[in-house]
Amino acid sequence: MTARFVLVLTAVALAVPASTTSAQPVPGEGKLALLTWEGYAQRRWVTPFERSTKCSVSATYARSPDDMARSMRDRGRFDLVSASGDIARALIDARLVRPVDLARVGPVDNFFAPLRAPATTTVGNTHYGVATLWGANVLLYRPDKVVLPPRGWSAIYDPRYRGKITVPNNPLQIADAALYLGIRDPYELTPAQLGAAVALLRRQRPLVAGYWSYATDEAALFEDGHAWLGAGWSWQAERLAEKKVSVRTVVPREGATGWVDSWMLGAEAPHPRCAYAWLRWISRPAIQAALADDFGGSPASRLACSYMDAIDAGSCAAAHADSPRYLGSIRFWKTPGAGCARCADTDAWRRAWAQVRS
């Protein structure tokens, strides 16, 4: 356990009654299977959870949202999945997840208002997820290679950087292209708009050094100099800073898409009591602060800022975790074409992305 996380746990003990500082033992199950993103199940907060609950955690890391959705079809394998907004509704519609009883999780009224019942995980008054982290998809660049700091997404389509650009291997990259093209809702694209975004991405393809699936893949491209700029997250910049590789992040003037990850309960979760213990644990402001500090996102809980700053002074403001206005400015991922009869659907986006990569 790192010194920084010890500080967080100490802060919890000072801030709340002793009865709430640890999870309660969960009798009879002893296991918890997570399907999640790389960086979401770090030992610094998993180990204290295991010690308190006697629920041994195993984590499987997904390469992409589509990979995550496919893995959830193996019913009864996973208790919880940390789904991003673009696949959450598909998991609900396919009945691969089941409703979450928020009364068993604890109060979420300390979450930012848009994250108490996100549209992607809420159907009517039924909740299928508990929000954890959110963040923007930002522009990363190496200032030692890119002398003139980029201000917009045009940089990743600029032939001057041929062979030095990296972007996610994800059909949702189409939304980023649509945003750059000035389309009002980058997730509700007519066939013509989808075609325009695909044409832009196909022109970009010869410029790309590599399409990344794992965040560590992009970090490696920046570290070894194969990439100078690209689309990514603050997580990569933080990991590179630890290796003394200078990478800066920019929210481009055209705006940014973004992600909200929510823990969703598998339809046939084999260890539901341990799963609810995890939902209670991961919803706590101090634990969300540690997760946000490590992963590079922002916590759903608006009470997490003091814990973030206890770990790393100024990290709350740096992550915009104290700014509802910034939160409201991000075009968060959602299922393409959902609720729009004339728009291209998820299958059309997948086919379009395959065309980009072909």
Backbone hydrogen bonds, N-H to C=O, Kabsch-Sander energy under -0.5 kcal/mol:
donor,donor_aa,acceptor,acceptor_aa,energy
6,V,2,T,-2.0
7,L,3,A,-1.9
8,V,4,R,-1.5
9,L,5,F,-2.5
10,T,6,V,-2.3
11,A,7,L,-2.2
12,V,8,V,-2.2
13,A,9,L,-2.1
14,L,10,T,-1.8
15,A,11,A,-1.6
16,V,12,V,-2.2
20,T,17,P,-2.0
21,T,18,A,-1.5
26,V,53,T,-2.6
29,E,26,V,-0.6
32,L,56,S,-2.1
34,L,32,L,-0.6
34,L,58,S,-3.0
35,L,80,L,-2.3
36,T,34,L,-0.5
36,T,60,T,-2.8
40,Y,37,W,-2.3
45,W,42,Q,-1.3
46,V,42,Q,-1.9
47,T,43,R,-2.3
49,F,45,W,-0.9
50,E,46,V,-2.6
51,R,47,T,-2.4
52,S,48,P,-1.9
53,T,49,F,-2.5
54,K,50,E,-2.3
56,S,30,G,-2.5
56,S,54,K,-0.7
58,S,32,L,-2.6
60,T,34,L,-2.6
62,A,36,T,-2.5
68,M,64,S,-2.3
69,A,65,P,-2.6
70,R,66,D,-2.4
71,S,67,D,-2.2
72,M,68,M,-1.7
73,R,70,R,-1.3
74,D,71,S,-1.5
75,R,73,R,-1.9
77,R,74,D,-1.7
79,D,33,A,-2.5
80,L,33,A,-1.6
81,V,264,M,-2.2
82,S,35,L,-2.1
83,A,81,V,-1.4
83,A,262,S,-1.4
85,G,260,V,-0.6
87,I,84,S,-1.6
88,A,84,S,-1.2
89,R,85,G,-0.6
91,L,87,I,-2.2
92,I,88,A,-1.9
93,D,89,R,-3.0
94,A,90,A,-2.0
95,R,92,I,-1.6
96,L,91,L,-2.6
97,V,91,L,-0.8
98,R,265,L,-2.5
100,V,127,H,-3.3
102,L,100,V,-1.0
104,R,101,D,-1.8
105,V,102,L,-0.8
106,G,102,L,-2.2
111,F,108,V,-2.0
112,F,300,A,-2.3
115,L,112,F,-2.3
116,R,112,F,-0.5
116,R,113,A,-1.3
117,A,113,A,-0.6
121,T,118,P,-1.4
122,T,118,P,-0.5
122,T,119,A,-0.5
123,V,126,T,-2.4
124,G,122,T,-0.5
126,T,123,V,-2.4
127,H,125,N,-0.5
128,Y,121,T,-3.0
130,V,263,W,-1.7
131,A,115,L,-0.5
132,T,261,D,-2.7
133,L,261,D,-0.9
134,W,298,S,-2.2
135,G,259,W,-1.9
137,N,257,T,-2.9
138,V,136,A,-0.8
138,V,232,G,-2.1
139,L,250,V,-2.7
140,L,138,V,-0.5
140,L,230,G,-3.3
141,Y,248,R,-2.1
142,R,228,W,-2.6
145,K,142,R,-1.6
146,V,142,R,-3.1
147,V,145,K,-0.9
155,A,152,G,-1.4
156,I,153,W,-1.4
157,Y,154,S,-1.7
158,D,155,A,-1.2
161,Y,158,D,-2.2
162,R,159,P,-1.6
163,G,207,L,-0.9
164,K,161,Y,-2.4
164,K,207,L,-0.6
165,I,207,L,-1.3
166,T,229,L,-1.4
167,V,210,G,-0.9
169,N,212,W,-3.1
170,N,168,P,-1.5
173,Q,170,N,-2.6
174,I,171,P,-2.1
175,A,172,L,-1.0
176,D,172,L,-0.9
177,A,173,Q,-1.8
178,A,174,I,-2.4
179,L,175,A,-2.4
180,Y,176,D,-2.1
181,L,177,A,-1.9
182,G,179,L,-1.4
183,I,178,A,-2.3
188,E,185,D,-1.4
189,L,187,Y,-0.7
194,L,190,T,-2.9
195,G,191,P,-2.1
196,A,192,A,-1.9
197,A,193,Q,-2.2
198,V,194,L,-2.5
199,A,195,G,-2.3
200,L,196,A,-1.9
201,L,197,A,-2.2
202,R,198,V,-2.4
203,R,199,A,-1.8
204,Q,200,L,-1.4
205,R,201,L,-1.3
207,L,204,Q,-2.4
208,V,204,Q,-0.6
208,V,205,R,-1.4
209,A,165,I,-3.5
210,G,165,I,-1.0
212,W,167,V,-1.8
212,W,210,G,-0.5
217,D,214,Y,-1.0
218,E,214,Y,-1.2
219,A,215,A,-2.1
220,A,216,T,-2.1
221,L,217,D,-1.7
222,F,218,E,-2.0
223,E,219,A,-2.6
224,D,220,A,-2.4
225,G,222,F,-0.8
226,H,221,L,-1.1
227,A,221,L,-2.2
228,W,164,K,-3.1
229,L,164,K,-1.8
230,G,140,L,-2.4
231,A,166,T,-1.5
232,G,138,V,-2.7
236,Q,233,W,-0.5
237,A,233,W,-1.0
238,E,234,S,-2.3
239,R,235,W,-2.4
240,L,236,Q,-2.5
241,A,237,A,-2.1
242,E,238,E,-1.6
243,K,239,R,-0.8
243,K,240,L,-0.6
244,K,241,A,-1.8
245,V,240,L,-2.8
246,S,244,K,-0.6
247,V,245,V,-0.6
248,R,141,Y,-2.8
250,V,139,L,-2.2
253,R,151,R,-2.1
255,G,252,P,-2.0
258,G,331,R,-1.5
259,W,135,G,-2.5
261,D,133,L,-2.7
262,S,83,A,-2.5
263,W,130,V,-2.5
264,M,81,V,-2.7
265,L,98,R,-0.6
266,G,79,D,-2.9
267,A,96,L,-2.2
269,A,266,G,-1.6
275,A,271,H,-2.0
276,Y,272,P,-2.3
277,A,273,R,-1.9
278,W,274,C,-2.1
279,L,275,A,-2.2
280,R,276,Y,-2.2
281,W,277,A,-2.2
282,I,278,W,-3.3
283,S,279,L,-0.9
284,R,281,W,-1.3
288,Q,284,R,-2.8
289,A,285,P,-2.2
290,A,286,A,-1.8
291,L,287,I,-2.5
292,A,288,Q,-2.9
293,D,289,A,-2.5
294,D,290,A,-2.1
295,F,291,L,-3.1
296,G,292,A,-2.5
298,S,134,W,-2.9
300,A,132,T,-2.2
302,R,110,N,-2.7
304,A,301,S,-1.2
308,M,304,A,-2.3
309,D,305,C,-2.6
310,A,306,S,-1.3
311,I,307,Y,-1.6
312,D,308,M,-2.8
315,S,312,D,-2.4
318,A,314,G,-2.0
319,A,315,S,-1.8
320,H,317,A,-1.4
321,A,316,C,-2.3
323,S,320,H,-1.5
327,L,323,S,-2.1
328,G,324,P,-2.4
329,S,325,R,-0.8
329,S,326,Y,-1.0
330,I,326,Y,-0.6
330,I,327,L,-1.0
331,R,256,A,-2.3
332,F,330,I,-1.3
333,W,258,G,-2.8
337,G,187,Y,-2.3
338,A,335,T,-1.9
340,C,337,G,-2.1
343,C,340,C,-1.4
344,A,189,L,-3.2
346,T,336,P,-0.5
349,W,345,D,-2.0
350,R,346,T,-2.3
351,R,347,D,-2.4
352,A,348,A,-2.2
353,W,349,W,-2.6
354,A,350,R,-2.2
355,Q,351,R,-1.7
356,V,352,A,-2.0
357,R,353,W,-2.3
358,S,354,A,-1.1
